[in-house]
Amino acid sequence: MNLEKLTIQEEEAMLSIWHLKGGFVKEILDNMKPEEQVPYTTLASTIKNLERKGYVKAVKYANAKRYEPIITLEQYRATFMNSFVGDYFKNSYKEMVSFFIKEEKLSESELKELLDMIKHTKS
C-alpha cells in the first residue's frame, strides 16, 4: 500500500471519519474534539485532500456527499509505524522500546504487560 503521509489536520479529520465509520462534513466536524475543530470550509477542503490521497471516497446522497474511509485505522497505523520505526529507530523496534524506557514513557509494569502479550501471541 503506497499511501501519502497525512498532515496533522488531515489525520484529525481521518480519526473522526474512522470513529464515525464515515459521515457528512458537518457530522465529521461535530465529532471532532473542540480543540481540533476548524471552520466548515477548511474541513471540507481537508476532506477533498483526503479523497485525492485515496483515504476516503465520496458517496452521493441527494445533493450532499458522505465521506467513507477506504482504508482502516489499523492499515494506516501499520503503514506509518513501519516508516516511523525505520526513520527514527534504524528499523529496530527494540531501539524504539529502549528509547521509551530511557525516556520513562514505558513503566516496568507496562513492559511486563508487553512481554505477556508476546508470550500469549506465540502460543
JODAUR-V155503 format. One record per residue. N is the residue number from 1. RES is the residue in three letters. SS is DSSP state (2 for helix, 1 for strand, 0 for the rest). PHI is phi as a letter, one per 40 degrees, with the letter a starting at -180 (NA if undefined). PSI is psi as a letter, one per 20 degrees, with the letter a starting at -180 (* if undefined). Layout:
BEGIN
n:N res:RES ss:SS phi:PHI psi:PSI
n:N res:RES ss:SS phi:PHI psi:PSI
END
This chain:
BEGIN
n:1 res:MET ss:0 phi:NA psi:p
n:2 res:ASN ss:0 phi:b psi:n
n:3 res:LEU ss:0 phi:c psi:q
n:4 res:GLU ss:0 phi:c psi:p
n:5 res:LYS ss:0 phi:c psi:q
n:6 res:LEU ss:0 phi:c psi:q
n:7 res:THR ss:0 phi:c psi:r
n:8 res:ILE ss:2 phi:d psi:g
n:9 res:GLN ss:2 phi:c psi:g
n:10 res:GLU ss:2 phi:c psi:h
n:11 res:GLU ss:2 phi:c psi:g
n:12 res:GLU ss:2 phi:c psi:g
n:13 res:ALA ss:2 phi:c psi:g
n:14 res:MET ss:2 phi:c psi:h
n:15 res:LEU ss:2 phi:d psi:h
n:16 res:SER ss:2 phi:c psi:g
n:17 res:ILE ss:2 phi:c psi:g
n:18 res:TRP ss:2 phi:c psi:g
n:19 res:HIS ss:2 phi:c psi:g
n:20 res:LEU ss:2 phi:c psi:i
n:21 res:LYS ss:0 phi:g psi:k
n:22 res:GLY ss:0 phi:h psi:q
n:23 res:GLY ss:1 phi:i psi:r
n:24 res:PHE ss:0 phi:c psi:q
n:25 res:VAL ss:2 phi:d psi:g
n:26 res:LYS ss:2 phi:c psi:g
n:27 res:GLU ss:2 phi:c psi:g
n:28 res:ILE ss:2 phi:c psi:g
n:29 res:LEU ss:2 phi:c psi:g
n:30 res:ASP ss:2 phi:c psi:h
n:31 res:ASN ss:2 phi:c psi:i
n:32 res:MET ss:0 phi:c psi:q
n:33 res:LYS ss:0 phi:c psi:q
n:34 res:PRO ss:2 phi:d psi:g
n:35 res:GLU ss:2 phi:c psi:i
n:36 res:GLU ss:2 phi:c psi:i
n:37 res:GLN ss:0 phi:c psi:p
n:38 res:VAL ss:0 phi:b psi:r
n:39 res:PRO ss:0 phi:d psi:q
n:40 res:TYR ss:2 phi:d psi:g
n:41 res:THR ss:2 phi:c psi:h
n:42 res:THR ss:2 phi:c psi:g
n:43 res:LEU ss:2 phi:c psi:g
n:44 res:ALA ss:2 phi:d psi:g
n:45 res:SER ss:2 phi:c psi:g
n:46 res:THR ss:2 phi:c psi:g
n:47 res:ILE ss:2 phi:c psi:h
n:48 res:LYS ss:2 phi:c psi:g
n:49 res:ASN ss:2 phi:c psi:g
n:50 res:LEU ss:2 phi:c psi:h
n:51 res:GLU ss:2 phi:c psi:g
n:52 res:ARG ss:2 phi:c psi:h
n:53 res:LYS ss:0 phi:c psi:i
n:54 res:GLY ss:0 phi:g psi:k
n:55 res:TYR ss:0 phi:c psi:h
n:56 res:VAL ss:1 phi:b psi:q
n:57 res:LYS ss:1 phi:b psi:q
n:58 res:ALA ss:1 phi:c psi:p
n:59 res:VAL ss:1 phi:b psi:p
n:60 res:LYS ss:1 phi:c psi:p
n:61 res:TYR ss:1 phi:b psi:o
n:62 res:ALA ss:0 phi:f psi:d
n:63 res:ASN ss:0 phi:b psi:j
n:64 res:ALA ss:1 phi:b psi:r
n:65 res:LYS ss:1 phi:b psi:p
n:66 res:ARG ss:1 phi:b psi:p
n:67 res:TYR ss:1 phi:b psi:p
n:68 res:GLU ss:1 phi:b psi:q
n:69 res:PRO ss:1 phi:c psi:q
n:70 res:ILE ss:0 phi:c psi:h
n:71 res:ILE ss:0 phi:b psi:q
n:72 res:THR ss:0 phi:c psi:r
n:73 res:LEU ss:2 phi:d psi:h
n:74 res:GLU ss:2 phi:c psi:g
n:75 res:GLN ss:2 phi:c psi:g
n:76 res:TYR ss:2 phi:c psi:g
n:77 res:ARG ss:2 phi:d psi:g
n:78 res:ALA ss:2 phi:c psi:g
n:79 res:THR ss:2 phi:c psi:g
n:80 res:PHE ss:2 phi:c psi:h
n:81 res:MET ss:2 phi:c psi:g
n:82 res:ASN ss:2 phi:c psi:g
n:83 res:SER ss:2 phi:c psi:h
n:84 res:PHE ss:2 phi:c psi:g
n:85 res:VAL ss:2 phi:c psi:h
n:86 res:GLY ss:2 phi:c psi:g
n:87 res:ASP ss:2 phi:c psi:h
n:88 res:TYR ss:2 phi:b psi:i
n:89 res:PHE ss:2 phi:b psi:k
n:90 res:LYS ss:0 phi:f psi:l
n:91 res:ASN ss:0 phi:g psi:k
n:92 res:SER ss:0 phi:b psi:o
n:93 res:TYR ss:2 phi:c psi:h
n:94 res:LYS ss:2 phi:c psi:g
n:95 res:GLU ss:2 phi:d psi:g
n:96 res:MET ss:2 phi:c psi:g
n:97 res:VAL ss:2 phi:c psi:g
n:98 res:SER ss:2 phi:d psi:g
n:99 res:PHE ss:2 phi:d psi:g
n:100 res:PHE ss:2 phi:c psi:h
n:101 res:ILE ss:2 phi:c psi:g
n:102 res:LYS ss:2 phi:c psi:h
n:103 res:GLU ss:0 phi:c psi:j
n:104 res:GLU ss:0 phi:f psi:k
n:105 res:LYS ss:0 phi:c psi:i
n:106 res:LEU ss:0 phi:b psi:o
n:107 res:SER ss:0 phi:c psi:r
n:108 res:GLU ss:2 phi:c psi:g
n:109 res:SER ss:2 phi:c psi:h
n:110 res:GLU ss:2 phi:c psi:h
n:111 res:LEU ss:2 phi:c psi:g
n:112 res:LYS ss:2 phi:c psi:h
n:113 res:GLU ss:2 phi:c psi:g
n:114 res:LEU ss:2 phi:c psi:g
n:115 res:LEU ss:2 phi:c psi:g
n:116 res:ASP ss:2 phi:c psi:g
n:117 res:MET ss:2 phi:c psi:g
n:118 res:ILE ss:2 phi:c psi:g
n:119 res:LYS ss:2 phi:c psi:g
n:120 res:HIS ss:2 phi:c psi:h
n:121 res:THR ss:2 phi:c psi:h
n:122 res:LYS ss:2 phi:c psi:h
n:123 res:SER ss:0 phi:c psi:*
END
